[in-house]
Amino acid sequence: MTSLPGDPDHGGPCTKPPPLACARCGAPGDGPPPTWTCSVENGVRRYFCDACCRENLRSIESRLDSAWW
């Protein structure tokens, strides 16, 4: 397996991931909570809180990008 330069395996800095927040309403999350939904849109991973997921369930199941909600 090959690691990229700057990865912790090569002695590079180990950066802490940015704080997680709902991509729709901005609600903070401590790590990806198990009730949140993860969506990959245009190569970008987005997390949505359980309240936003419930409000937009049909759009999520129809695989619409969050811009259409």
N, C-alpha and C positions, 0 to 999 in steps of 0.2 A: 504494500500500500504506500502511496506517495503522499506526503504532506506538503502543503504550500509554504513558501517562505513566510516567516512571521507567525506561523502557527505555534502554539505552545510546545509542540514536539521539537521544534527547532530552536528553542530558547527565546522565542519572540515574546512580546508582551501579551499577557492574557487579559483581554479587555472584558469588562463586565457588560452584558447586554443592556440595552437601554430599557428603562422601565416600561412595562406593558400597559397599554391603555386600549380601550375599545375604539376601533377605527370609525365608528359611527357617532357615539355620544361622548367619547373621551373618558368614560368611567375607568378609574385606575384598577389594575389587577396585580396581584402578587404572584408572578409566574403565570403561565396559562392555566387558569382555574378549570377544573374538569367539566364545568357546565358551559364554558364558552365554546364558540365555534371558530374554527380556523379555516380561512379561505385563501386560496392562491389566485390572485388576479393580476394578469400581465406580469407574471414572474415575481410578484411581491406578496409575501405572506401577511395576511391581515387577520386580526382577532376581533370577534364581536361578543359582547357580553350577553348573558342569557336573556335580559329584557329586550335588547335589540333583535336578538334571534327570534324570540316569540312574536314580536311585532311584524317581522318580515319573513316568516317561515315559508310562505308560498313562493316568494321571490327567490329564496335560497334554494328550495327544492327545484325550482325551474332553472337553476344555474344562471340567474341574471347577475351581472356584476353589481356591486353595491352602489355604483353611480346611478343605477336605474331605480333603486328603492325609493 
